[in-house]
Amino acid sequence: MTTTSNLERRTFLQQLAAGGLVLAVGATGVRRLDAMSLFFAAGDPLQPSVHLSIGEDGLVTVVCHRSEMGQGVRTALCMVMADELEADWKTIRIEQAIGDPKYGDQNTDGSTSIRSGSYTRFRLAGAAARAMLARAAAAEWGVPVGDVTARHGAVVHAAPNRSLPFGKLVARARTLPVPAAPKLKDASQFRFIGKEVAGLDLHDMLTGKAIFGQDAKMAGMKIAVILHPPVYGSKVATLDASAALKIKGVERVIEIPTTPIPSGFQPLGGVAVIANGTWAALQGRNALKVTWTASPNDSHDSAAYRAELQASARTRGRVVRTQGDVAAALAGAAKKVTAEYYAPHLAQAPMEPPAAVASVTADGCECWACTQNPQEARDSVAAALKIPKEKVICHVTLLGGAFGRKSKPDYVVEAALLSREMKAPVKVVRTREDDIQNGYPHTVAFQHLEGALDATGKVTAWLHRVASPTINSTFAPGQTDLSDGELALGILDLPYAIPNLQAESCKAEGHSRIGWFRAVSNVPHAFAISSFIDELAQAAGKDPRDLILELLGPDRIVDMTKVGAVKPVDNYGDSWDAHPLDTARYRKVLEVVTKEAGWGKKLPKGEGLGVAVHRSFLTYVAVVVHARVSAKGEIVIPRVDIAMDCGFVVHPERVRSQAEGAVIMGLSNAITSELSFKKGRVVQSNYHDYEVLRMSAAPRAIHVHLAASGGAPGGVGEPGVPPVAPALVNAIFAATGKRIRSLPVGKRL
């Protein structure tokens, strides 16, 4: 049976180096760890992203450099390593890496954990170790290495029917050179990759043994809850803590300075109540009497802001992509279609709110957190404490959901600052209200689209303007329109063969912190694009599916240097050669999902099918939603079909699970979820008013269709979300004739 544990990295390496074969995998290949400095000297270019070790006890240990938040990365990476190694699955152990650039990029964001190169690097590490063990066995027996084979945790010599377990070969193997280019398995030989494998963490999760951020503890630990400023940019004006300090268990009240706007990952500021337990700390916070200074965001109001965004989107913005003559084509159109779409702020709202424990001593700071990015947590804590980052250690717990929120380590910094003040370990506990009202909302977006049809119903022009506050406004002043990277999420990489096309980014000033959210700006962009195609299809008298296929044109690789983009278009951090924009893959997922959903079938009155297709994070996804709208306007969703081409599928069970979760989250975004502001303050506070989809409103059935192309792996965690909302509103139109252009839809029309 597999086991999981957490171990400080230096201790881990010291133990392994004493009696095991330790391999490090970096950008330049696989090397034995004893061929380098044990702890990798500063500036060493071989900063490994992964370590594989095989002990003389036969245990195989994999250090996972990415955070586990339900996407199954720890299991998936072990599957890849164990397969190429030919390990016995019962011998696999996993260690979670601390935050350290020596492991390479550790940011579990952007659906990169497999596609960013880890898949290949893990395979190479396993194959290299397998080759070394085979050579060690061949030398032991005095036979050609070609006569032996690694199989199920041992090396076997078939002729005399003998074998040696890996553990018995470690002493000899660790003296051998590491093969520069080990031979990888053929896919037909895979035992774990692409197969159904139970999660390594599943047993501990089901039995309550798993440690999440809210579970982390230290001896002598104090508990802190924080009253944050109600408006972004305000700070404490007056503080009366006398009533709080009278509550049993409350030990201190500490003011945390407000970070000036833009605050980045540093704390919002406020007042912390330190107590010997969570309940006392919460009661102490409730007893505080605080007044706040004015903020430049005091008048921020979502309704007024929407009007500002609308006015901006109706005005020519910064041209970021242009082909042909859009103005002339629109002016000469046989039919012109204009539509505007609004998508509100959203909260990540994971089931587990952020939490962190920190202990600051004269030697530095050690912290434990449910973080997606332990390296950024390390750097931000070091900056706040004004100590070298080498003196900060950040351990990663399991994450009870994240969706982008836990890539921002402000809560880790808060714990470190308070620990320094208390001269004791401090755990910052955030409540659901803290998370929703003091987080990093997903951007709001207002989009203006115009399309031209000729006499045959062919789309001849497309104008797309978007006004949306940028994530960059969280980190630098004066950022008032989307970055080129954000625009590449659906707009700059629009694949359709339209002769006249123009995209513009319009001004939008941020009034809150803006953060990453699952699929980021693909969410509002896909909503507008796929909804508008449905409107164009109606105007042209065409089936929406047929119009999408017509717009895609013949199967081809789109030359991204010839799409009229003002600057080179980002491809989710990868090259266009490695992951080209392939219209055949769009067509494939569209054809699969519409076939499986029964597209074109006759439905009762008040029911309809809606379709949307979108590429994000190098993965192609198409969704068909079956919606039923009652005479009272109540929305019921009998079925959702989702087809996904994410290239080669490493862990099918987790891919299906991520697709199912994406459907639920996408429907939440479309039907119930909205974060709004009044007088600068977030209106919503918990799941009662920031609603995620309830079980009673969930689809009666979700059908996932893996239309894998077999190419290089793409992302999985995020790509399923963007097409869901437009597929729903298109289904509502098919059922009722009512066009939805503003989210959320609500439970009733």
Secondary structure by P-SEA (a helix, b strand, c coil): ccccccccaaaaaaaaaaccbbbbbccccccccccccccccccccccccbbbbbccccbbbbbbcccccccaaaaaaaaaaaaaaccccccbbbbbbccccccccccccccccccccaaaaaaaaaaaaaaaaaaaaaaaacccccccccccccccccccccccccccaaaaaaacccccccccccccccccccccccccaaaaaaaccccccccccccbbbbbbbbccccccccccccccccccccccccbbbbbbbccccccccccccbbbbcccaaaaaaaaaabbbbbcccccccccaaaaaaaaaaaaacccccccccccaaaaaaaccbbbbbbbbbccccccccccccbbbbbcccccccccccccaaaaaaaaaaaaccccccbbbbbcccccccccccccaaaaaaaaaaaaaccbbbbbbcaaaaaacccccccbbbbbbbbbcccccccbbbbbbbbbbcccccccccccccccccccccccccccccbbbbbbbbbbbccbbbbccccccaaaaaaaaaaaaaaaaaacccaaaaaaaaaccccccccccccccccccccccccccccccaaaaaaaaaaaaaaaccccccccccbbbbbbbccccbbbbbbbbbbbcccbbbbbcbbbbbbcccccccaaaaaaaaaaaaaaaaaaccbbbbbbcccccccccccccccccccccccbbbbbcccccccccccccccccaaaaaaaaaaaaacccccccccccccc
